[in-house]
Each structure stands twice: as structure tokens, then as C-alpha cells.
Amino acid sequence: MRKGFVSAYERFVEYSFPNGGSALDVAAGLGRHALWLAEKLWEVTAVDVSGVAIGKLAEAARALDVNIDLFAVDATEVPLWLDPFDPDLIACMACRSGSG
């Protein structure tokens, strides 16, 4: 059995969203989940504090010919431009609260 994100997606999301939807990938890093979802025709927004990671994610998205909205910002300080955004799926593999 698959573990992690893909397993959870197949178990809990795929049935309800067979044609994709909108997704927010918080702490996206190099975009493994964002790219995977975009290839499945999801409308993906990826946020990461690292401009370098977002740049590499942009390159990977171009190479795969997928469209991802990319933002290099601290996820704890996401500006109001995401306020009306209502994603069907939120992926957050490195989210934590507090300082430790």
C-alpha cells in the first residue's frame, strides 16, 4: 500500500474530485505535491518561504508544461490576496505552530 500524500489523496480525495479542483500547497519546497496535483489537472497555488525553491519549482512546472501559481512568502504571513481563495485541498507537509 502506498504511504503518505498519494495514499491519502487516493483514499480521501480522488473519489470526491475525479476531475481535480483547486489546491493550496503550503511549504511547497521543490513542489513534489504541487507538480503531482498539477499533472492531474488541479489548479494549484504553491507557497514557500524560499525564493530559491519557488524558482526551481517554476522551472520544473515549465518542464512538465503545467501551470502553478507560485508565491515566495512566509506562510504565516500570507497576505490578503489569498483571502477570497477557497481551495478544495490543502497540502501542508511542513506546517507547524509555535517556534519549535
C-alpha positions in Angstrom: 0.0 0.0 0.0 1.2 3.5 -0.8 2.1 5.8 2.1 2.0 9.5 2.5 0.4 12.1 0.3 -0.5 10.0 -2.7 -2.1 7.3 -0.5 -4.2 9.9 1.4 -5.2 11.5 -1.9 -6.3 8.2 -3.3 -8.2 7.3 -0.1 -9.9 10.6 0.8 -9.8 13.0 -2.2 -9.8 11.3 -5.6 -13.4 10.0 -5.3 -14.9 13.4 -4.4 -12.8 15.3 -7.0 -12.4 13.0 -10.1 -11.7 16.0 -12.3 -9.5 17.9 -10.0 -10.2 21.1 -8.2 -8.2 23.9 -6.6 -5.3 23.2 -4.3 -3.1 25.2 -2.0 0.4 23.7 -1.2 1.8 25.4 1.8 5.5 25.0 2.5 5.7 23.6 -1.1 9.5 23.4 -1.2 10.5 22.0 -4.6 6.9 21.2 -5.3 6.6 17.4 -5.3 2.9 17.6 -4.3 2.1 20.8 -6.3 3.6 19.2 -9.5 1.8 15.9 -9.0 -1.5 17.7 -8.5 -1.0 20.0 -11.5 -0.3 16.9 -13.6 -3.7 15.7 -12.5 -5.2 18.9 -13.8 -5.7 20.6 -10.4 -5.4 24.4 -10.3 -2.5 24.7 -7.8 -1.2 27.6 -5.8 2.2 26.9 -4.1 3.6 29.0 -1.3 7.1 28.6 0.2 9.3 31.0 2.2 12.3 30.1 -0.1 12.6 32.1 -3.3 15.2 29.6 -4.5 12.7 26.7 -4.0 9.9 28.6 -5.8 12.3 29.3 -8.6 13.2 25.6 -9.0 9.5 24.7 -8.8 8.8 27.2 -11.6 11.5 25.5 -13.8 10.0 22.1 -13.0 6.5 23.3 -13.9 7.7 24.7 -17.2 9.5 21.4 -18.0 6.3 19.5 -17.3 4.1 22.1 -19.1 1.9 22.6 -16.1 0.6 25.8 -14.6 1.1 26.6 -10.9 0.6 29.9 -9.2 3.8 30.5 -7.2 4.5 32.7 -4.2 7.7 33.1 -2.2 6.4 34.3 1.2 6.3 33.0 4.7 3.1 31.0 5.1 2.5 32.6 8.5 2.3 36.0 6.8 0.2 35.1 3.7 -1.2 38.4 2.5 -4.8 39.1 1.9 -4.6 38.2 -1.8 -5.4 34.7 -0.7 -8.4 35.8 1.5 -11.0 35.0 -1.1 -9.2 31.8 -2.1 -11.2 28.7 -1.1 -9.2 25.6 -2.1 -10.7 22.2 -2.2 -7.5 20.7 -1.0 -4.7 22.0 1.2 -1.3 20.2 1.3 1.0 21.2 4.1 3.8 18.8 4.7 6.0 21.0 6.9 3.5 23.2 8.7 4.0 23.7 12.4 2.9 26.1 15.0 5.0 28.0 17.5 8.7 28.5 17.4 9.9 25.0 18.0 
